[in-house]
Amino acid sequence: MSPAPQPGRTARGGRTPRPAAPLTTARLCAAAPATRGMLRLYEREGLISPPQRSDAGYRQDAHDTVDRVRAIRLLKDLGLSLREIALLLSESDADTLDTTRVQALAAAQLQQIDARLARLALLRSDLAPLAAGDFRMLDADADRRFLMDFLAAAPAGLEATA
């Protein structure tokens, strides 16, 4: 018969795994990655649970907060608002994620991206001639003429002195 393990040791002589210590703000920010301001915002918006506090008042976040913050950041990168993210996380937490809603949010994001791409293409078509040194397009309409006149005028009070 094997002898009983010593306190703090397993039967094979290894260390008994300790429960993971709560994350400090700095460790959570490094692991997520996120800023302290993001954590405060996400907590204020109800996206992450308020952390426990040490006796000295320091945040002590659970380790699963890292994954949650990473998910929030990825959803933000996809263009979702914090309100939309809160809704998805709430459904996910309740194990009632509505895939139809996810599909609708994705479709809406695609429409916004397409609209932005169209605006950017228009801007590019205006800027490309300027970048090539062709300033004729600035005379094409009243707004462009105004802009050129505005940029060419000396600011009030800064007239050249002789």
TORPA-4810 file (N, C-alpha, C, O; in nm, 3 decimals):
<nodes>
NODE_1_0.084_-0.119_0.000_0.000_0.000_0.000_0.088_0.125_0.000_0.188_0.131_0.072_M
NODE_2_0.051_0.225_-0.081_0.129_0.348_-0.091_0.103_0.437_0.029_-0.007_0.439_0.084_S
NODE_3_0.206_0.510_0.069_0.183_0.603_0.179_0.094_0.718_0.133_0.092_0.750_0.014_P
NODE_4_0.022_0.780_0.223_-0.066_0.894_0.191_0.019_1.012_0.147_0.126_1.036_0.203_A
NODE_5_-0.029_1.086_0.047_0.049_1.201_0.003_0.059_1.307_0.112_-0.030_1.322_0.195_P
NODE_6_0.169_1.379_0.111_0.187_1.488_0.205_0.094_1.602_0.167_0.054_1.614_0.052_Q
NODE_7_0.060_1.686_0.264_-0.025_1.800_0.230_0.042_1.886_0.122_0.162_1.912_0.128_P
NODE_8_-0.036_1.929_0.024_0.015_2.011_-0.084_0.080_1.931_-0.195_0.133_1.989_-0.290_G
NODE_9_0.077_1.797_-0.185_0.137_1.713_-0.288_0.035_1.608_-0.332_-0.053_1.569_-0.256_R
NODE_10_0.049_1.564_-0.458_-0.038_1.459_-0.509_0.025_1.325_-0.476_0.138_1.320_-0.428_T
NODE_11_-0.047_1.215_-0.501_0.004_1.081_-0.474_0.129_1.052_-0.556_0.210_0.969_-0.514_A
NODE_12_0.148_1.115_-0.670_0.265_1.092_-0.755_0.381_1.184_-0.717_0.486_1.180_-0.782_R
NODE_13_0.364_1.265_-0.615_0.473_1.350_-0.570_0.471_1.490_-0.630_0.551_1.574_-0.590_G
NODE_14_0.381_1.516_-0.725_0.372_1.649_-0.785_0.295_1.745_-0.697_0.237_1.704_-0.596_G
NODE_15_0.295_1.869_-0.733_0.221_1.970_-0.658_0.072_1.961_-0.690_0.034_1.934_-0.804_R
NODE_16_-0.010_1.983_-0.590_-0.154_1.992_-0.611_-0.182_2.123_-0.683_-0.139_2.229_-0.637_T
NODE_17_-0.253_2.118_-0.796_-0.278_2.244_-0.865_-0.361_2.337_-0.779_-0.463_2.298_-0.722_P
NODE_18_-0.316_2.460_-0.773_-0.391_2.562_-0.698_-0.492_2.625_-0.791_-0.469_2.633_-0.912_R
NODE_19_-0.602_2.670_-0.736_-0.694_2.746_-0.821_-0.622_2.871_-0.870_-0.544_2.933_-0.797_P
NODE_20_-0.649_2.908_-0.994_-0.583_3.024_-1.053_-0.620_3.149_-0.974_-0.736_3.171_-0.939_A
NODE_21_-0.519_3.228_-0.948_-0.542_3.353_-0.876_-0.621_3.448_-0.966_-0.605_3.444_-1.088_A
NODE_22_-0.705_3.531_-0.907_-0.778_3.629_-0.989_-0.680_3.718_-1.064_-0.567_3.740_-1.021_P
NODE_23_-0.726_3.768_-1.176_-0.642_3.854_-1.259_-0.643_3.997_-1.207_-0.748_4.052_-1.173_L
NODE_24_-0.526_4.056_-1.202_-0.518_4.199_-1.175_-0.557_4.271_-1.304_-0.562_4.211_-1.411_T
NODE_25_-0.583_4.398_-1.293_-0.619_4.476_-1.412_-0.508_4.471_-1.516_-0.533_4.454_-1.635_T
NODE_26_-0.384_4.486_-1.470_-0.271_4.486_-1.563_-0.261_4.352_-1.637_-0.237_4.349_-1.758_A
NODE_27_-0.279_4.242_-1.565_-0.271_4.110_-1.629_-0.387_4.089_-1.725_-0.369_4.031_-1.832_R
NODE_28_-0.506_4.134_-1.688_-0.622_4.121_-1.776_-0.601_4.206_-1.902_-0.627_4.160_-2.013_L
NODE_29_-0.555_4.329_-1.884_-0.532_4.416_-1.999_-0.429_4.356_-2.094_-0.444_4.364_-2.216_C
NODE_30_-0.325_4.295_-2.040_-0.222_4.234_-2.124_-0.273_4.110_-2.195_-0.239_4.086_-2.310_A
NODE_31_-0.355_4.032_-2.127_-0.403_3.905_-2.183_-0.513_3.925_-2.286_-0.525_3.845_-2.379_A
NODE_32_-0.593_4.031_-2.273_-0.713_4.044_-2.357_-0.686_4.083_-2.503_-0.754_4.020_-2.584_A
NODE_33_-0.606_4.167_-2.549_-0.554_4.289_-2.487_-0.660_4.399_-2.485_-0.746_4.407_-2.574_P
NODE_34_-0.652_4.481_-2.383_-0.750_4.588_-2.366_-0.687_4.696_-2.279_-0.581_4.675_-2.219_A
NODE_35_-0.751_4.810_-2.274_-0.705_4.917_-2.186_-0.792_4.920_-2.061_-0.900_4.861_-2.057_T
NODE_36_-0.745_4.989_-1.961_-0.823_5.004_-1.838_-0.956_5.076_-1.869_-1.060_5.043_-1.813_R
NODE_37_-0.949_5.174_-1.957_-1.069_5.247_-1.995_-1.172_5.156_-2.061_-1.292_5.169_-2.036_G
NODE_38_-1.125_5.063_-2.145_-1.217_4.967_-2.208_-1.285_4.882_-2.100_-1.406_4.861_-2.106_M
NODE_39_-1.208_4.835_-2.003_-1.265_4.751_-1.897_-1.373_4.828_-1.820_-1.479_4.774_-1.791_L
NODE_40_-1.344_4.954_-1.788_-1.443_5.034_-1.715_-1.569_5.054_-1.800_-1.680_5.044_-1.750_R
NODE_41_-1.549_5.083_-1.929_-1.664_5.101_-2.019_-1.744_4.972_-2.029_-1.867_4.975_-2.016_L
NODE_42_-1.679_4.860_-2.052_-1.750_4.733_-2.066_-1.823_4.697_-1.938_-1.933_4.641_-1.943_Y
NODE_43_-1.764_4.727_-1.824_-1.832_4.701_-1.697_-1.953_4.793_-1.682_-2.061_4.748_-1.643_E
NODE_44_-1.935_4.922_-1.713_-2.045_5.019_-1.702_-2.160_4.982_-1.794_-2.276_5.001_-1.758_R
NODE_45_-2.130_4.929_-1.914_-2.232_4.890_-2.010_-2.289_4.751_-1.983_-2.378_4.705_-2.055_E
NODE_46_-2.240_4.683_-1.880_-2.291_4.552_-1.844_-2.239_4.438_-1.931_-2.296_4.329_-1.931_G
NODE_47_-2.130_4.462_-2.005_-2.075_4.358_-2.092_-1.988_4.260_-2.015_-1.979_4.143_-2.051_L
NODE_48_-1.925_4.307_-1.910_-1.849_4.219_-1.821_-1.899_4.240_-1.679_-1.948_4.348_-1.643_I
NODE_49_-1.886_4.137_-1.600_-1.931_4.145_-1.461_-1.838_4.233_-1.380_-1.718_4.238_-1.406_S
NODE_50_-1.893_4.303_-1.281_-1.804_4.379_-1.193_-1.708_4.282_-1.125_-1.749_4.174_-1.081_P
NODE_51_-1.582_4.319_-1.115_-1.486_4.228_-1.055_-1.499_4.226_-0.904_-1.557_4.316_-0.843_P
NODE_52_-1.444_4.122_-0.846_-1.431_4.123_-0.701_-1.320_4.221_-0.670_-1.243_4.259_-0.758_Q
NODE_53_-1.311_4.262_-0.547_-1.208_4.359_-0.506_-1.124_4.298_-0.394_-1.173_4.226_-0.307_R
NODE_54_-0.996_4.329_-0.401_-0.906_4.285_-0.294_-0.934_4.369_-0.171_-1.011_4.465_-0.176_S
NODE_55_-0.872_4.333_-0.060_-0.888_4.412_0.063_-0.841_4.556_0.042_-0.889_4.649_0.106_D
NODE_56_-0.745_4.572_-0.050_-0.693_4.706_-0.079_-0.776_4.777_-0.185_-0.747_4.892_-0.218_A
NODE_57_-0.880_4.711_-0.239_-0.969_4.774_-0.336_-0.931_4.752_-0.481_-0.994_4.809_-0.570_G
NODE_58_-0.830_4.669_-0.507_-0.789_4.643_-0.645_-0.884_4.545_-0.711_-0.939_4.456_-0.647_Y
NODE_59_-0.902_4.562_-0.843_-0.985_4.471_-0.922_-0.924_4.332_-0.918_-0.802_4.317_-0.921_R
NODE_60_-1.008_4.231_-0.912_-0.966_4.092_-0.921_-1.065_4.022_-1.013_-1.168_3.970_-0.968_Q
NODE_61_-1.032_4.021_-1.142_-1.122_3.964_-1.241_-1.102_3.814_-1.253_-0.992_3.762_-1.233_D
NODE_62_-1.210_3.745_-1.287_-1.204_3.601_-1.312_-1.132_3.577_-1.445_-1.133_3.663_-1.532_A
NODE_63_-1.071_3.460_-1.458_-0.995_3.429_-1.579_-1.083_3.424_-1.704_-1.035_3.453_-1.813_H
NODE_64_-1.210_3.387_-1.691_-1.296_3.382_-1.810_-1.327_3.522_-1.865_-1.381_3.535_-1.974_D
NODE_65_-1.293_3.626_-1.788_-1.312_3.763_-1.835_-1.223_3.791_-1.955_-1.259_3.872_-2.041_T
NODE_66_-1.106_3.727_-1.963_-1.015_3.747_-2.076_-1.087_3.710_-2.206_-1.088_3.789_-2.301_V
NODE_67_-1.147_3.591_-2.210_-1.217_3.548_-2.332_-1.335_3.639_-2.364_-1.361_3.668_-2.480_D
NODE_68_-1.404_3.684_-2.263_-1.520_3.771_-2.285_-1.475_3.905_-2.344_-1.537_3.956_-2.437_R
NODE_69_-1.369_3.963_-2.290_-1.319_4.090_-2.342_-1.268_4.071_-2.485_-1.290_4.157_-2.571_V
NODE_70_-1.200_3.961_-2.511_-1.153_3.934_-2.647_-1.272_3.923_-2.743_-1.267_3.976_-2.855_R
NODE_71_-1.378_3.856_-2.700_-1.498_3.842_-2.785_-1.560_3.979_-2.811_-1.601_4.009_-2.923_A
NODE_72_-1.567_4.062_-2.707_-1.624_4.196_-2.723_-1.542_4.275_-2.824_-1.598_4.340_-2.912_I
NODE_73_-1.410_4.268_-2.812_-1.323_4.341_-2.905_-1.341_4.292_-3.048_-1.345_4.372_-3.142_R
NODE_74_-1.353_4.160_-3.067_-1.372_4.106_-3.201_-1.507_4.150_-3.259_-1.515_4.183_-3.377_L
NODE_75_-1.610_4.149_-3.177_-1.741_4.195_-3.223_-1.738_4.344_-3.257_-1.802_4.387_-3.353_L
NODE_76_-1.664_4.424_-3.177_-1.647_4.567_-3.209_-1.575_4.582_-3.341_-1.611_4.667_-3.423_K
NODE_77_-1.471_4.500_-3.363_-1.396_4.507_-3.490_-1.486_4.474_-3.609_-1.461_4.522_-3.720_D
NODE_78_-1.588_4.393_-3.587_-1.683_4.362_-3.694_-1.783_4.476_-3.716_-1.863_4.473_-3.809_L
NODE_79_-1.776_4.577_-3.628_-1.860_4.695_-3.646_-1.986_4.697_-3.563_-2.069_4.786_-3.579_G
NODE_80_-2.003_4.601_-3.474_-2.124_4.599_-3.392_-2.114_4.705_-3.282_-2.006_4.734_-3.231_L
NODE_81_-2.228_4.760_-3.247_-2.233_4.859_-3.139_-2.229_4.786_-3.004_-2.254_4.665_-2.997_S
NODE_82_-2.198_4.859_-2.899_-2.197_4.797_-2.765_-2.336_4.746_-2.729_-2.348_4.644_-2.660_L
NODE_83_-2.440_4.815_-2.774_-2.576_4.770_-2.747_-2.602_4.635_-2.814_-2.658_4.544_-2.754_R
NODE_84_-2.559_4.624_-2.940_-2.576_4.497_-3.012_-2.494_4.386_-2.948_-2.539_4.272_-2.938_E
NODE_85_-2.373_4.420_-2.906_-2.287_4.321_-2.841_-2.350_4.276_-2.710_-2.348_4.157_-2.678_I
NODE_86_-2.404_4.370_-2.634_-2.469_4.335_-2.507_-2.583_4.238_-2.530_-2.601_4.143_-2.454_A
NODE_87_-2.661_4.261_-2.634_-2.773_4.173_-2.667_-2.722_4.032_-2.700_-2.775_3.933_-2.650_L
NODE_88_-2.621_4.024_-2.785_-2.566_3.893_-2.823_-2.507_3.820_-2.702_-2.527_3.700_-2.685_L
NODE_89_-2.434_3.893_-2.619_-2.374_3.829_-2.501_-2.480_3.783_-2.403_-2.467_3.676_-2.342_L
NODE_90_-2.585_3.863_-2.388_-2.694_3.825_-2.299_-2.760_3.696_-2.347_-2.788_3.606_-2.268_S
NODE_91_-2.785_3.689_-2.478_-2.845_3.568_-2.535_-2.750_3.450_-2.521_-2.793_3.339_-2.488_E
NODE_92_-2.623_3.473_-2.544_-2.524_3.366_-2.531_-2.517_3.316_-2.387_-2.511_3.196_-2.363_S
NODE_93_-2.518_3.409_-2.292_-2.513_3.372_-2.150_-2.634_3.288_-2.111_-2.623_3.197_-2.029_D
NODE_94_-2.749_3.320_-2.169_-2.872_3.248_-2.138_-2.889_3.124_-2.226_-2.990_3.053_-2.217_A
NODE_95_-2.789_3.098_-2.310_-2.792_2.984_-2.403_-2.913_2.991_-2.496_-2.973_2.889_-2.530_D
NODE_96_-2.947_3.115_-2.537_-3.061_3.136_-2.627_-3.020_3.221_-2.747_-3.099_3.302_-2.796_T
NODE_97_-2.897_3.203_-2.795_-2.847_3.284_-2.905_-2.936_3.268_-3.027_-2.959_3.157_-3.075_L
NODE_98_-2.987_3.381_-3.076_-3.077_3.383_-3.191_-2.992_3.398_-3.317_-2.947_3.508_-3.349_D
NODE_99_-2.970_3.288_-3.389_-2.885_3.293_-3.508_-2.946_3.378_-3.619_-2.874_3.432_-3.703_T
NODE_100_-3.078_3.392_-3.619_-3.142_3.480_-3.717_-3.102_3.624_-3.690_-3.079_3.701_-3.784_T
NODE_101_-3.093_3.661_-3.563_-3.050_3.797_-3.525_-2.903_3.817_-3.565_-2.867_3.924_-3.616_R
NODE_102_-2.820_3.717_-3.543_-2.680_3.727_-3.581_-2.669_3.748_-3.732_-2.590_3.831_-3.778_V
NODE_103_-2.748_3.674_-3.807_-2.748_3.687_-3.953_-2.793_3.828_-3.993_-2.734_3.889_-4.083_Q
NODE_104_-2.896_3.879_-3.929_-2.946_4.013_-3.961_-2.843_4.121_-3.927_-2.825_4.216_-4.003_A
NODE_105_-2.775_4.105_-3.813_-2.670_4.201_-3.776_-2.556_4.198_-3.877_-2.503_4.302_-3.915_L
NODE_106_-2.519_4.077_-3.919_-2.411_4.064_-4.018_-2.452_4.128_-4.151_-2.372_4.196_-4.214_A
NODE_107_-2.576_4.107_-4.192_-2.624_4.165_-4.318_-2.625_4.317_-4.309_-2.587_4.385_-4.405_A
NODE_108_-2.667_4.371_-4.196_-2.668_4.516_-4.177_-2.526_4.572_-4.182_-2.503_4.678_-4.240_A
NODE_109_-2.432_4.501_-4.121_-2.293_4.545_-4.126_-2.239_4.545_-4.268_-2.167_4.636_-4.308_Q
NODE_110_-2.275_4.442_-4.344_-2.231_4.437_-4.485_-2.285_4.555_-4.563_-2.214_4.612_-4.646_L
NODE_111_-2.410_4.594_-4.538_-2.467_4.710_-4.607_-2.391_4.837_-4.570_-2.364_4.920_-4.657_Q
NODE_112_-2.357_4.852_-4.443_-2.282_4.970_-4.401_-2.143_4.972_-4.463_-2.094_5.077_-4.504_Q
NODE_113_-2.080_4.856_-4.471_-1.947_4.846_-4.532_-1.955_4.882_-4.680_-1.872_4.956_-4.731_I
NODE_114_-2.055_4.828_-4.748_-2.072_4.858_-4.891_-2.095_5.008_-4.913_-2.040_5.066_-5.007_D
NODE_115_-2.175_5.071_-4.828_-2.200_5.215_-4.840_-2.071_5.294_-4.816_-2.043_5.391_-4.885_A
NODE_116_-1.994_5.250_-4.717_-1.867_5.318_-4.689_-1.769_5.300_-4.805_-1.699_5.394_-4.842_R
NODE_117_-1.764_5.180_-4.862_-1.677_5.156_-4.976_-1.714_5.245_-5.094_-1.627_5.295_-5.165_L
NODE_118_-1.844_5.264_-5.115_-1.889_5.351_-5.225_-1.844_5.495_-5.199_-1.798_5.563_-5.291_A
NODE_119_-1.857_5.541_-5.073_-1.811_5.677_-5.040_-1.660_5.689_-5.058_-1.611_5.790_-5.109_R
NODE_120_-1.587_5.587_-5.017_-1.441_5.590_-5.031_-1.400_5.589_-5.178_-1.304_5.656_-5.215_L
NODE_121_-1.471_5.514_-5.261_-1.440_5.512_-5.404_-1.461_5.651_-5.465_-1.383_5.695_-5.550_A
NODE_122_-1.566_5.719_-5.421_-1.591_5.855_-5.470_-1.480_5.949_-5.425_-1.431_6.030_-5.503_L
NODE_123_-1.441_5.939_-5.299_-1.331_6.021_-5.249_-1.202_5.993_-5.326_-1.127_6.085_-5.359_L
NODE_124_-1.178_5.867_-5.355_-1.057_5.829_-5.427_-1.058_5.890_-5.567_-0.956_5.939_-5.616_R
NODE_125_-1.174_5.887_-5.630_-1.181_5.943_-5.766_-1.156_6.094_-5.764_-1.109_6.149_-5.863_S
NODE_126_-1.188_6.161_-5.654_-1.160_6.305_-5.642_-1.013_6.331_-5.607_-0.952_6.425_-5.657_D
NODE_127_-0.957_6.245_-5.520_-0.820_6.269_-5.473_-0.712_6.224_-5.570_-0.604_6.283_-5.572_L
NODE_128_-0.738_6.122_-5.650_-0.636_6.070_-5.741_-0.582_6.177_-5.835_-0.460_6.188_-5.849_A
NODE_129_-0.668_6.258_-5.901_-0.613_6.363_-5.988_-0.530_6.466_-5.909_-0.426_6.512_-5.956_P
NODE_130_-0.577_6.502_-5.788_-0.502_6.598_-5.707_-0.365_6.543_-5.671_-0.265_6.614_-5.677_L
NODE_131_-0.361_6.415_-5.634_-0.233_6.352_-5.599_-0.139_6.348_-5.718_-0.017_6.347_-5.701_A
NODE_132_-0.194_6.347_-5.837_-0.113_6.346_-5.960_-0.081_6.488_-6.007_-0.013_6.505_-6.109_A
NODE_133_-0.128_6.590_-5.934_-0.099_6.727_-5.971_-0.200_6.792_-6.063_-0.176_6.902_-6.112_G
NODE_134_-0.312_6.727_-6.088_-0.416_6.781_-6.176_-0.520_6.851_-6.089_-0.599_6.786_-6.021_D
NODE_135_-0.520_6.984_-6.093_-0.608_7.063_-6.008_-0.732_7.112_-6.081_-0.810_7.190_-6.025_F
NODE_136_-0.753_7.068_-6.205_-0.869_7.115_-6.282_-1.001_7.078_-6.215_-1.097_7.154_-6.225_R
NODE_137_-1.006_6.966_-6.147_-1.133_6.923_-6.085_-1.179_7.020_-5.976_-1.296_7.020_-5.939_M
NODE_138_-1.087_7.102_-5.925_-1.127_7.197_-5.821_-1.217_7.308_-5.875_-1.284_7.376_-5.798_L
NODE_139_-1.219_7.326_-6.006_-1.308_7.425_-6.068_-1.440_7.363_-6.113_-1.521_7.432_-6.176_D
NODE_140_-1.463_7.235_-6.083_-1.579_7.163_-6.136_-1.712_7.209_-6.079_-1.814_7.207_-6.149_A
NODE_141_-1.714_7.252_-5.952_-1.841_7.298_-5.895_-1.814_7.403_-5.788_-1.699_7.430_-5.753_D
NODE_142_-1.922_7.463_-5.737_-1.910_7.575_-5.643_-1.839_7.535_-5.514_-1.757_7.611_-5.463_A
NODE_143_-1.870_7.417_-5.460_-1.807_7.375_-5.335_-1.656_7.358_-5.352_-1.578_7.399_-5.266_D
NODE_144_-1.617_7.299_-5.462_-1.474_7.279_-5.486_-1.403_7.412_-5.511_-1.291_7.432_-5.464_R
NODE_145_-1.468_7.504_-5.583_-1.410_7.636_-5.605_-1.395_7.709_-5.472_-1.292_7.772_-5.446_R
NODE_146_-1.499_7.700_-5.386_-1.493_7.763_-5.255_-1.373_7.708_-5.177_-1.297_7.785_-5.118_F
NODE_147_-1.357_7.577_-5.177_-1.249_7.517_-5.102_-1.113_7.567_-5.152_-1.026_7.602_-5.072_L
NODE_148_-1.095_7.572_-5.283_-0.968_7.619_-5.339_-0.946_7.765_-5.303_-0.835_7.803_-5.267_M
NODE_149_-1.050_7.848_-5.314_-1.038_7.990_-5.278_-1.006_8.005_-5.130_-0.922_8.087_-5.092_D
NODE_150_-1.072_7.928_-5.047_-1.051_7.934_-4.903_-0.906_7.898_-4.869_-0.841_7.967_-4.791_F
NODE_151_-0.857_7.789_-4.928_-0.721_7.745_-4.899_-0.616_7.842_-4.954_-0.508_7.855_-4.897_L
NODE_152_-0.649_7.910_-5.063_-0.554_8.001_-5.125_-0.549_8.137_-5.055_-0.450_8.208_-5.065_A
NODE_153_-0.657_8.173_-4.984_-0.664_8.305_-4.918_-0.576_8.306_-4.794_-0.562_8.205_-4.725_A
NODE_154_-0.516_8.421_-4.769_-0.436_8.438_-4.647_-0.532_8.453_-4.530_-0.632_8.524_-4.542_A
NODE_155_-0.505_8.387_-4.419_-0.594_8.401_-4.300_-0.598_8.547_-4.254_-0.499_8.620_-4.264_P
NODE_156_-0.714_8.587_-4.204_-0.731_8.724_-4.156_-0.626_8.754_-4.050_-0.603_8.674_-3.959_A
NODE_157_-0.563_8.870_-4.063_-0.464_8.911_-3.964_-0.326_8.854_-3.991_-0.231_8.887_-3.919_G
NODE_158_-0.312_8.771_-4.093_-0.181_8.714_-4.124_-0.132_8.758_-4.260_-0.054_8.688_-4.324_L
NODE_159_-0.178_8.876_-4.306_-0.132_8.925_-4.435_0.018_8.946_-4.428_0.074_8.976_-4.323_E
NODE_160_0.080_8.929_-4.541_0.225_8.947_-4.548_0.261_9.090_-4.515_0.195_9.183_-4.561_A
NODE_161_0.364_9.107_-4.436_0.411_9.241_-4.403_0.539_9.268_-4.480_0.620_9.178_-4.503_T
NODE_162_0.557_9.392_-4.519_0.675_9.427_-4.599_0.784_9.482_-4.512_0.891_9.517_-4.562_A
</nodes>
